[in-house]
Amino acid sequence: MKKSDLLNYLVDKFPYLKKKDLQTILNGTFEAIAVALSKGDKVEIRGLGSFKVKVKKSRKARNPKTGVVVNVPEKRVVYFKMGKVLKRKLFSRPV
C-alpha cells in the first residue's frame, strides 16, 4: 500500500471530510513520527506496533566479489515491533 492508496482509503472511510484535510492530517502524522524517531524517541501506536531507532555498531565485512575486508560504519536503523492486535490479525488461523 502506497501513501496515495492509504489516502484514498481514508477518503472512502470518511466521506464527510475533504480529501485535502485528510492529506494534511496524514502528512502531519508521518512528519510527527519522523521527528520523534529522529530525536531518538519511541513511537507506539496501540494495535499496530511500535517504532524505535536502534544503533548498529561498526563492523568489519568482506566484499564477496573481491574478498577485500572493509569497515562498515555505525548506523541508525528503524526497528518495528508488531503489536498484539496486528499479530492476531496476521497470524490467527480461521477455525
N, C-alpha and C positions, 0 to 999 in steps of 0.2 A: 504494500500500500504506500503510495506516494502522498506527499503533503496535500496535493490537489485532490486526491481521492478522499482523504480524511475531511477536507473542507466540504466536498460535495456530500459526504455522508452527514455531516453536521447540518448542512442546508436542508437536506431531506428530513432529518430528525427534528429540526426546529424551524418549521416554515414561517413562523411569526417573527423571526429575526432576519435582518438583512444580511446578505452574503458578505458585504463589506465589513459589517460589525463582527461577524464570526471570524473573518480573516484576521482582523485586528486582535481579537481575543486569542486565536490560535498562535499568531506570531508573537504576541506578548508572553504566552505560556512557554513557548520554546525559548524565547530570549531569557526569561526568568530562570529556567532550568540551566541554560548555558552559563549565565552569570554565576549562579550558585556553585556549579561544578568548577568553574574557573577559580573561584575563591577557595576551593577545597572542601566545600560543604557537601553533605549527603542530601540527596533529593529522594523523598519517599512518597509514592503515590499509592495509597491504600487500594488493594485489589489488583493492582498491576505489578508493582515491584519497587525496587529502589535502585538508584544510580549512585555510584561512588567512584571517585578518582583514586586509582592505585598507582604507585610508582614502581616501575620495573627497573631493577638495578642494572648498571652497565655490566657487560659480559664480553667474553671472547667468543667469537664464532668463526666458522670456517666456510669460505666460499666453496661450494661443492664442485663447481666447474674448474676452478684453478687450484684449489687446495690451500690458498693463501689465508692465513689467520688474520682476522680483522677485529677491531674493537668496536662493539656496538654500544653507543652511549645510553645513559639513563634516559627513560622516557616515561611520560604520564599516559595512562590509558583509562578509559571509562569502563567500569565494570557494572553489569546489570545483574541483579539478583531477583528472580521471579517471585511474585507474591503468591500466597496460598490460593486465592481465588482464581488467578490466571493458571496456576499449576493444575488445579482441579479441572478447569475447563479444557485444558490441553491434553491432560493425561488420563482423565477418567474414561473408563470404557463403558459403553451402554450395555445394560443387562438384558 
